[in-house]
Amino acid sequence: MQYRHYGKLRVAKNRTATSRAGTSAIEFAMVAPLMVAFTFGLVEVGRIMLVKQSATHATREGARMAIKPSSTSDQVKERVEEELALMGIDSATVVITPNAIQESEPGSQVRVQVDIAIESISWAPGFFNFGTAAISAESSMRRESTQ
């Protein structure tokens, strides 16, 4: 076997660049799944943040409708569901407190809460564990007077 001498370093002459290509393939095979999981994780976190913001917006819109003297609980729930439908969310739980807002006194607190299961909005359900099962948002406002 012939050797090339580079100072004190001896390298075999028959060694080619193709042996390095195999090492690169192995390195890529080890790193690629991590990078793909990281990328999809970022996309999922971004999606959850978007849905959280949309849920907060929907509760505000519902609360704005709920404080009007002529509003009913059904109208408020319908308004919240319309806002969520713009994002393609149809599996939300809407809770309005008090249940019959049309009977509540002017100046009383009205609360609109939305809960959305993460599994219902996730693009990769069950793949990532976010430590919570639902996205929750709520808004509260005081009911307006009729005078």
C-alpha positions as CSV (number, residue, x, y, z in Angstrom):
1,M,0.0,0.0,0.0
2,Q,1.3,3.4,-0.9
3,Y,1.1,6.4,1.5
4,R,1.2,10.1,1.0
5,H,3.0,12.0,3.6
6,Y,1.7,15.4,4.9
7,G,4.2,16.3,7.5
8,K,3.9,13.7,10.2
9,L,0.4,12.6,8.9
10,R,0.3,9.5,6.7
11,V,-2.8,9.0,4.5
12,A,-3.4,5.9,2.4
13,K,-3.3,6.7,-1.3
14,N,-6.1,4.5,-2.3
15,R,-8.6,6.2,0.0
16,T,-11.0,8.3,-2.0
17,A,-13.7,11.0,-1.4
18,T,-16.4,8.4,-1.7
19,S,-15.8,7.0,1.7
20,R,-16.6,10.5,3.1
21,A,-20.0,10.4,1.2
22,G,-21.0,7.4,3.3
23,T,-20.2,9.3,6.5
24,S,-22.3,12.2,5.3
25,A,-25.3,9.9,4.6
26,I,-25.1,8.5,8.1
27,E,-24.9,11.9,9.7
28,F,-27.9,13.1,7.6
29,A,-29.9,10.0,8.6
30,M,-29.3,10.8,12.3
31,V,-30.0,14.5,12.1
32,A,-32.9,14.7,9.6
33,P,-35.6,13.1,11.8
34,L,-34.7,15.6,14.6
35,M,-34.9,18.5,12.2
36,V,-38.2,17.3,10.8
37,A,-39.7,16.8,14.2
38,F,-38.4,20.3,15.3
39,T,-39.9,21.9,12.2
40,F,-43.3,20.2,12.7
41,G,-43.2,21.1,16.4
42,L,-42.8,24.8,15.5
43,V,-45.7,24.6,13.1
44,E,-47.9,23.0,15.7
45,V,-47.0,25.6,18.4
46,G,-47.7,28.3,15.8
47,R,-51.1,26.7,15.1
48,I,-52.0,26.5,18.7
49,M,-51.0,30.1,19.3
50,L,-53.2,31.2,16.3
51,V,-56.2,29.2,17.6
52,K,-55.7,30.7,21.1
53,Q,-55.7,34.2,19.7
54,S,-58.8,33.3,17.6
55,A,-60.6,31.9,20.7
56,T,-59.8,35.1,22.6
57,H,-61.1,37.2,19.8
58,A,-64.3,35.1,19.6
59,T,-64.9,35.5,23.3
60,R,-64.5,39.3,23.1
61,E,-67.0,39.5,20.2
62,G,-69.4,37.3,22.2
63,A,-69.0,39.5,25.3
64,R,-69.6,42.6,23.2
65,M,-72.8,41.2,22.0
66,A,-73.8,39.9,25.5
67,I,-73.6,43.4,27.1
68,K,-76.3,44.8,24.8
69,P,-79.7,45.0,26.5
70,S,-81.5,43.2,23.7
71,S,-79.1,40.3,23.4
72,T,-80.0,36.7,24.2
73,S,-77.7,33.8,25.2
74,D,-78.4,32.0,21.9
75,Q,-77.4,35.1,19.9
76,V,-74.1,35.3,21.9
77,K,-73.3,31.6,21.4
78,E,-74.1,31.9,17.7
79,R,-71.8,35.0,17.3
80,V,-68.9,33.1,19.1
81,E,-69.4,30.1,16.9
82,E,-69.4,32.3,13.7
83,E,-66.1,33.8,14.7
84,L,-64.6,30.4,15.4
85,A,-66.0,29.0,12.1
86,L,-63.8,31.5,10.3
87,M,-60.8,29.5,11.5
88,G,-62.5,26.2,10.7
89,I,-63.1,25.4,14.4
90,D,-66.4,23.7,15.0
91,S,-65.8,21.6,18.1
92,A,-65.6,24.4,20.7
93,T,-67.5,24.4,24.0
94,V,-69.1,27.8,24.6
95,V,-70.1,28.7,28.2
96,I,-72.0,31.9,28.9
97,T,-72.5,33.1,32.5
98,P,-75.2,33.8,33.5
99,N,-77.1,31.3,31.4
100,A,-80.0,33.6,30.6
101,I,-78.2,37.0,30.0
102,Q,-81.5,38.6,28.9
103,E,-82.7,38.4,32.5
104,S,-79.5,39.8,34.1
105,E,-79.5,43.3,35.6
106,P,-77.7,46.3,34.0
107,G,-74.2,46.6,35.4
108,S,-73.9,42.8,36.1
109,Q,-70.9,40.9,34.9
110,V,-71.3,38.7,31.8
111,R,-68.6,36.1,31.1
112,V,-68.1,34.2,27.8
113,Q,-65.7,31.2,27.9
114,V,-64.5,29.0,25.0
115,D,-62.7,25.6,25.4
116,I,-61.2,23.9,22.4
117,A,-59.7,20.4,22.6
118,I,-56.1,20.5,21.2
119,E,-56.7,17.2,19.5
120,S,-59.5,18.7,17.4
121,I,-57.3,21.4,15.9
122,S,-53.9,19.7,15.8
123,W,-52.4,18.8,12.4
124,A,-50.6,15.9,14.1
125,P,-52.9,14.8,16.9
126,G,-51.2,12.8,19.7
127,F,-47.7,13.3,18.3
128,F,-46.7,16.2,20.6
129,N,-47.6,16.4,24.3
130,F,-48.3,20.1,25.1
131,G,-49.1,19.4,28.8
132,T,-52.7,20.5,28.4
133,A,-55.7,19.0,26.8
134,A,-57.5,22.2,25.8
135,I,-57.1,25.8,24.8
136,S,-59.2,28.0,26.9
137,A,-60.1,31.7,26.6
138,E,-62.6,33.9,28.3
139,S,-63.8,37.5,28.3
140,S,-66.0,39.3,30.7
141,M,-67.8,42.7,30.5
142,R,-70.5,44.6,32.4
143,R,-74.1,44.6,31.0
144,E,-75.3,47.9,29.6
145,S,-78.2,49.8,30.9
146,T,-81.4,50.4,28.9
147,Q,-81.6,54.1,30.0
